[in-house]
Amino acid sequence: MIRTEGLAAVTDADFADVVLASQRPVLVEFTADWCPPCRQIAPVLAEIAAEEADRMTVVQIDVDTNPATTLQYGVMSMPTLMVFDRGERVWSVVGARSKRRLLTELEGVV
């Protein structure tokens, strides 16, 4: 898995505890080692995780090693980004984005 510095990795086993049970919004990146756009957005997500740490948590999940969660949320393309707030998916988008664009899109959600 692409381990992005500063981002926690979640798995099928702990997704519910880490993401769904969180009392704050969680931005989840569904990613894969073989995905060039995933590598492109990784530094953007690391920056957002550091800068927005007081407002949200940012994590990543490898689709190849965590098929149950990937299937549960209908992820078919990477990177897929989703925001969960108190156990509910409140936003999702597919594809890499610039930091500015991603922050703008997240404004109404987080």
Buried (B, 14 or more C-beta within 10 A) or exposed (E): BBEBEBBBBBBBEBBEEBBEEBEEBBBBBBBBEEBEBBBBBBEBBBBBBEEBEEEBBBBBBBBEEBEEBBEEBEBEEBBBBBBBBEEEEEBBBBEBBEBEEBBEBBEEEB
